[in-house]
Amino acid sequence: MRNTWLQTRTAGVLAHISSLPGAHGIGNLGSSARRFVDFLARTGFRHWQICPLGPTSYGDSPYQSFSSFAGNPYFIDLQELVELGLLTADEVAPLSRLPVERVDYAGLYERFWDVLACAHRRFLGRGRPDLDGFGSFETFVREQSEWLRPYADFMALKARFGGLPWMQWPAEVRGWHEDLREALPQATREEAERQEFYQYLFFGQWWRLRDYAHRQGVSIIGDIPIFVALDSADTWHSRPIFRVDDNGQPTVVAGVPPDYYSESGQLWGNPLYDWDYLERTGFAWWIDRLRASFELFDIVRLDHFRGFDSYWEVPASAADARTGRWRRGPGMKFFDAVRRSLLRARIIAEDLGYITEDVFQLRLKAGLPGMKILQFAYGHDENNVNLPHFYPRESVVYTGTHDNNTIRGWLASLDAETLARVDDYFDLRG
């Protein structure tokens, strides 16, 4: 049993980039993000946790992304591109008319990409290999090529085929190889190059924001979903690590069994990993994924931690999750490999839900702090483990996660008896 890396008591805030103030329809990596960092530093918070940063697929959830490595271009600060001469105020004006109190993803999708494509045309017209403050574009593409080139090709092909999932593309492009781009039509190659430019912008702005946060004494906590989307550059490029057939269709998918909340369980539909194959590679894909995350974040929350001990496997043809079965995950073999490759990795285990003794012991052996949720503590009996006086020292405590109501909204929703119990426990006095 190991002590966790969590040795000091500090506080933080969970707020995704999309929720920040933004003049162009969504929060971004620009001045409002820096002002938020200033607020955190000024008020004594030492951590800023965000949801996954990847480009979102249909439904616009950060937990269903087209890539585990790429950044979401929606978060690019367009005002900086105006200041650099890549865009004009008139060109970004349609985005300025989007709602400010919420994100209108449909309106954003319709207007954003043409604006960003315009910035790329002007970048090419400048005849310079870089932008002030972003470094060399060619160097970025070369250093990130292992994930960037497949991702850019994937997004370009998705545009070419009208958004269809890659499993429905022609057989000759249903998988990636080094020479693929040279065989693509010119318009598709140009779109792939645009996608690389968008990542250059995103990472250039992200790295500067991260460095600014560090100077203010604020660390950034990222979030890694355990599973990836079936229709993603991850599965298209790295098919052998997933349990899919020759056409890319999953044979089994992820979910959770029936419980108190759902009689039929939850059928998530994500492809499951071939953990035997991954073990033979030394878990290389996962190590690369974590290494890339630690280039962005100081700490990462590892979603659905129990899936590394055991996971619910559902036949891909099933109508719901009831016909699934438990299968053993990689356990400590995985975390030993992570520790050997990433010596100072600071990981938070998302150990919520139904947790067995085996899962509890795995977290302790891996030396990872677990999570506690304040909103889960009330409305039950006085032995509820989510009551703060039961929290072990190696805990990361949240008022609520991204799935919960805000504390203000939660308090407003409580019945009188539960509200009185919360009021008494914290001495809120109304």
C-alpha positions in Angstrom: 0.0 0.0 0.0 1.4 3.4 -1.0 0.8 6.9 0.2 -0.8 9.1 -2.4 0.8 12.2 -4.0 -1.8 14.3 -2.2 -0.1 15.6 0.9 -1.4 19.1 1.4 -4.8 20.6 1.8 -5.8 23.0 -1.0 -8.9 24.2 -2.8 -10.0 24.6 -6.4 -12.8 25.2 -8.8 -14.3 23.0 -11.5 -15.4 25.2 -14.5 -15.0 24.2 -18.2 -13.6 26.5 -20.8 -16.9 26.6 -22.6 -18.5 28.2 -19.5 -16.2 31.2 -19.4 -17.4 34.6 -20.8 -16.8 34.8 -24.5 -17.6 37.3 -27.2 -17.9 34.7 -30.0 -20.5 32.3 -28.7 -18.4 30.2 -26.3 -15.7 30.6 -23.7 -12.2 30.6 -25.0 -8.5 30.6 -24.1 -8.1 34.3 -24.2 -8.4 37.3 -21.8 -11.5 36.0 -19.9 -9.6 32.7 -19.1 -6.7 34.8 -17.8 -9.1 36.9 -15.7 -10.5 33.7 -14.3 -7.0 32.6 -13.3 -6.5 36.0 -11.6 -9.7 35.4 -9.7 -8.6 32.0 -8.5 -5.2 33.3 -7.4 -6.7 36.3 -5.7 -9.2 34.2 -3.7 -6.7 31.5 -2.6 -7.7 28.7 -5.0 -4.8 26.7 -6.1 -6.4 24.4 -8.7 -8.6 24.9 -11.8 -10.3 21.7 -13.0 -11.8 21.5 -16.5 -13.7 18.9 -18.5 -11.9 17.1 -21.4 -10.5 19.6 -24.1 -11.0 17.4 -27.2 -13.0 18.3 -30.3 -16.6 17.3 -29.5 -18.6 15.1 -31.8 -22.4 14.9 -32.2 -24.1 16.1 -29.1 -21.2 18.4 -28.2 -20.3 16.5 -25.0 -16.6 16.8 -24.0 -16.9 13.1 -23.1 -17.5 12.1 -26.7 -14.6 13.4 -28.7 -13.2 12.9 -32.2 -9.7 12.6 -30.6 -8.0 11.9 -27.3 -5.1 14.1 -28.3 -6.4 17.1 -30.2 -7.8 20.3 -28.8 -11.3 21.8 -29.5 -10.9 24.6 -32.0 -14.1 26.2 -30.7 -11.9 27.4 -27.7 -9.5 29.4 -29.9 -9.6 33.1 -29.0 -10.6 34.7 -32.3 -9.9 38.2 -30.9 -6.2 37.4 -31.0 -6.5 36.4 -34.6 -8.1 39.8 -35.3 -5.2 41.5 -33.6 -2.7 39.5 -35.6 -4.4 40.5 -38.9 -5.7 37.0 -39.8 -9.3 38.1 -39.3 -11.3 41.3 -39.4 -14.0 42.5 -37.0 -16.6 42.2 -39.7 -15.7 38.5 -40.3 -16.2 37.6 -36.6 -19.3 39.7 -36.2 -21.7 36.8 -37.0 -20.3 34.9 -34.0 -20.6 38.0 -31.8 -24.4 37.8 -32.3 -24.7 34.3 -30.7 -26.1 34.0 -27.2 -23.8 34.9 -24.3 -25.8 33.2 -21.5 -25.5 29.7 -23.0 -23.7 28.0 -25.9 -25.7 27.6 -29.0 -23.7 24.8 -30.5 -25.8 24.6 -33.7 -25.3 28.3 -34.4 -21.6 28.0 -33.5 -21.2 25.0 -35.9 -22.8 26.9 -38.8 -20.7 30.1 -38.4 -17.4 29.1 -36.8 -15.6 27.0 -39.4 -15.8 29.4 -42.3 -14.3 32.1 -40.0 -11.4 29.8 -39.0 -10.8 28.8 -42.6 -10.5 32.5 -43.5 -7.8 32.8 -40.9 -5.9 29.9 -42.4 -6.0 31.5 -45.9 -4.5 34.7 -44.6 -1.9 32.7 -42.7 -0.8 31.0 -46.0 -0.9 34.4 -47.8 1.6 35.9 -45.3 4.4 33.6 -46.5 5.7 33.3 -42.9 6.2 30.0 -41.1 4.9 31.2 -37.8 2.7 33.6 -35.8 4.0 35.9 -33.1 3.6 34.1 -29.8 2.8 30.7 -31.3 6.2 29.4 -32.5 7.0 27.7 -35.8 4.0 26.0 -37.5 6.3 23.5 -39.2 8.0 22.6 -35.9 4.6 22.1 -34.3 3.5 19.8 -37.1 6.7 17.8 -37.0 6.8 17.4 -33.2 3.1 16.4 -32.9 3.0 14.4 -36.1 2.3 11.0 -34.4 -1.2 12.0 -33.4 -1.7 15.2 -35.5 -1.4 13.8 -39.0 -3.9 10.9 -38.4 -6.3 13.3 -36.7 -6.1 15.9 -39.5 -6.6 13.2 -42.1 -9.6 11.8 -40.2 -11.3 15.2 -39.9 -10.7 15.9 -43.6 -12.2 12.6 -44.7 -15.1 13.1 -42.3 -15.8 16.4 -44.1 -15.4 14.8 -47.5 -17.9 12.1 -46.7 -20.5 14.4 -45.2 -19.9 13.6 -41.6 -20.5 9.8 -41.9 -18.7 7.6 -39.3 -15.5 6.1 -40.6 -16.9 2.6 -40.5 -19.1 3.7 -43.5 -16.3 5.2 -45.5 -14.9 3.4 -48.6 -12.7 0.4 -47.7 -9.5 2.0 -49.0 -9.7 4.8 -46.4 -11.2 2.8 -43.5 -7.8 2.8 -41.8 -4.8 5.1 -41.6 -1.3 4.6 -43.0 1.7 6.9 -43.6 1.1 7.5 -47.3 -2.7 8.0 -47.1 -2.7 11.8 -47.5 -0.7 11.7 -50.8 -3.5 9.6 -52.2 -6.3 11.9 -51.2 -8.0 14.5 -53.5 -6.4 17.9 -53.4 -9.4 19.5 -51.6 -9.2 16.8 -48.9 -5.4 17.3 -48.5 -6.0 21.1 -48.1 -8.7 20.4 -45.4 -6.2 18.2 -43.5 -3.7 21.0 -43.6 -6.3 23.4 -42.2 -7.0 21.0 -39.4 -3.3 21.0 -38.5 -3.3 24.8 -38.5 -6.3 24.9 -36.1 -4.4 22.6 -33.7 -1.4 24.9 -34.0 -3.6 27.8 -32.9 -5.2 25.9 -30.1 -2.0 24.6 -28.5 -0.2 27.9 -28.9 -2.9 29.6 -26.9 -3.3 26.7 -24.4 0.3 26.5 -23.5 0.5 30.3 -22.9 -2.6 30.1 -20.7 -1.1 27.2 -18.7 2.1 29.1 -18.2 0.1 32.2 -17.1 -1.7 30.0 -14.5 1.6 28.6 -13.2 2.9 32.1 -12.7 -0.2 32.9 -10.6 0.3 29.7 -8.5 -2.6 27.9 -10.1 -2.3 24.3 -11.3 -4.7 22.9 -13.9 -6.5 19.6 -13.5 -7.5 17.8 -16.7 -10.0 15.0 -17.2 -9.4 11.7 -19.1 -12.5 9.6 -20.1 -11.6 5.9 -19.8 -13.3 5.1 -23.1 -13.2 6.8 -26.5 -15.8 7.4 -29.1 -16.3 4.7 -31.7 -16.3 7.3 -34.5 -13.0 8.9 -33.6 -9.5 9.3 -34.9 -8.4 7.0 -32.0 -10.3 3.9 -33.2 -9.7 4.7 -36.9 -5.9 5.1 -36.4 -5.3 2.5 -33.6 -7.9 -0.2 -34.4 -5.9 -3.2 -33.0 -6.3 -1.9 -29.4 -10.1 -2.0 -29.6 -12.4 -5.0 -29.8 -13.8 -4.3 -33.2 -14.2 -6.5 -36.3 -12.5 -6.2 -39.7 -15.0 -3.5 -40.7 -14.5 -1.5 -37.5 -17.7 -2.4 -35.9 -17.5 -3.2 -32.2 -18.1 -6.8 -31.1 -18.7 -5.7 -27.5 -19.4 -2.2 -26.0 -19.2 -0.4 -22.6 -21.9 0.2 -20.1 -22.9 -0.4 -16.5 -25.3 -3.0 -15.1 -28.8 -2.4 -13.8 -28.9 -0.6 -10.5 -31.1 1.6 -8.2 -31.2 4.3 -10.9 -31.9 2.2 -14.0 -33.6 -1.2 -14.3 -32.0 -1.8 -17.7 -28.5 -0.4 -16.8 -26.7 2.0 -19.0 -25.6 1.2 -22.5 -22.8 3.6 -23.3 -21.8 2.1 -26.7 -18.1 2.9 -26.5 -15.8 0.2 -28.0 -14.0 -1.8 -25.3 -10.2 -2.2 -25.2 -8.3 -5.4 -26.0 -6.4 -5.3 -22.8 -4.4 -8.5 -23.7 -3.1 -6.7 -26.8 -2.4 -3.6 -24.9 -0.5 -5.5 -22.2 1.7 -7.1 -24.9 2.6 -3.5 -26.1 3.4 -2.4 -22.6 0.2 -0.3 -22.7 1.9 2.0 -25.1 -1.2 3.7 -26.5 -2.4 4.5 -23.0 1.1 5.7 -21.9 1.1 8.0 -24.9 -2.3 9.3 -24.1 -1.4 10.0 -20.5 1.9 11.6 -21.5 0.1 13.9 -23.9 -2.3 14.8 -21.1 0.5 15.7 -18.7 2.0 18.0 -21.3 -1.3 20.0 -21.0 -2.2 19.5 -17.3 -0.5 19.3 -13.9 -3.0 16.7 -12.6 -5.5 14.5 -14.3 -8.7 12.9 -13.2 -9.0 9.4 -14.5 -12.7 8.7 -15.3 -14.4 5.4 -14.4 -11.5 4.1 -12.4 -13.3 0.9 -11.5 -13.0 -0.1 -15.2 -9.3 -0.8 -14.7 -10.3 -3.4 -12.1 -13.4 -4.8 -13.8 -15.7 -3.5 -16.5 -19.2 -4.3 -17.8 -19.0 -5.9 -21.2 -22.2 -5.8 -23.3 -22.7 -7.6 -26.7 -22.8 -4.9 -29.4 -26.1 -6.2 -30.6 -27.8 -5.9 -27.2 -30.8 -3.5 -26.8 -29.8 -2.5 -23.3 -27.1 -3.3 -20.7 -28.9 -6.2 -18.9 -27.2 -8.9 -20.9 -23.7 -7.8 -20.0 -21.1 -9.5 -17.8 -18.2 -8.4 -15.6 -14.7 -8.8 -17.1 -11.4 -8.3 -15.4 -9.4 -5.1 -16.3 -5.6 -4.8 -16.4 -5.3 -3.9 -12.6 -1.9 -3.1 -11.2 -0.1 -4.2 -14.3 -1.4 -1.0 -16.0 -0.6 1.3 -13.1 2.9 -0.2 -12.7 3.5 0.5 -16.4 2.3 4.1 -15.9 4.6 4.6 -12.9 7.6 3.3 -14.8 7.0 5.6 -17.7 5.6 8.7 -16.0 7.4 8.9 -12.7 5.7 12.0 -11.3 2.2 11.5 -12.7 -0.4 12.9 -10.4 -3.7 11.1 -11.0 -7.1 11.4 -9.3 -9.2 8.2 -9.4 -12.8 8.7 -10.2 -14.1 6.0 -7.9 -17.7 6.9 -7.7 -20.7 4.6 -7.9 -20.8 1.0 -6.8 -17.2 0.2 -5.7 -16.1 -3.2 -4.6 -13.4 -4.1 -2.1 -11.1 -5.0 -5.1 -11.5 -1.6 -6.7 -10.8 0.0 -3.3 -7.6 -2.0 -2.9 -6.5 -1.3 -6.4 -6.7 2.5 -5.8 -4.7 2.1 -2.6 -2.0 0.0 -4.2 -1.8 2.4 -7.1 -1.3 5.3 -4.6 -4.2 7.4 -6.0 -6.5 9.7 -4.1 -10.2 9.0 -4.6 -13.2 11.3 -5.0 -16.0 12.3 -2.6 -19.2 14.2 -3.5 -20.8 16.5 -0.9 -24.2 16.4 -2.6 -24.3 12.6 -2.1 -24.0 12.9 1.7 -27.5 13.9 2.6 -31.0 12.3 2.4 -29.6 9.0 3.7 -28.6 7.8 7.2 -26.0 9.2 9.5 -23.4 6.5 8.4 -23.2 7.8 4.8 -19.6 7.7 3.8 -20.0 10.9 1.9 -20.5 12.9 5.1 -17.3 15.0 5.5 -16.3 13.7 8.9 -15.8 10.3 7.3 -13.5 11.5 4.5 -10.0 9.9 4.5 -7.1 12.2 4.1 -6.4 10.9 0.5 -9.6 12.4 -0.8 -10.4 15.0 -3.4 -13.8 16.4 -2.3 -16.2 18.0 -4.7 -19.4 19.8 -3.9 -20.7 18.2 -7.2 -19.3 17.0 -10.5 -20.1 18.1 -14.0 -23.1 15.8 -13.8 -24.6 17.5 -10.7 -26.5 20.6 -10.1 -24.6 23.7 -8.7 -24.6 23.9 -4.9 -27.0 26.9 -5.1 -29.4 25.0 -7.3 -29.0 21.8 -5.2 -29.9 23.7 -2.0 -32.9 25.2 -3.7 -34.1 21.7 -4.7 -33.9 20.0 -1.3 -36.9 19.1 0.7 -37.3 20.9 4.1 -36.1 18.0 6.2 -32.9 17.5 4.2 -32.2 21.2 3.9 -32.5 21.5 7.7 -30.0 18.6 8.1 -27.5 20.4 5.7 -28.1 23.7 7.5 -27.4 22.1 10.9 -24.3 20.2 9.7 -22.6 23.3 8.2 -24.1 25.8 10.6 -25.4 27.8 7.6 -28.0 29.6 9.7 -30.3 29.9 6.6 
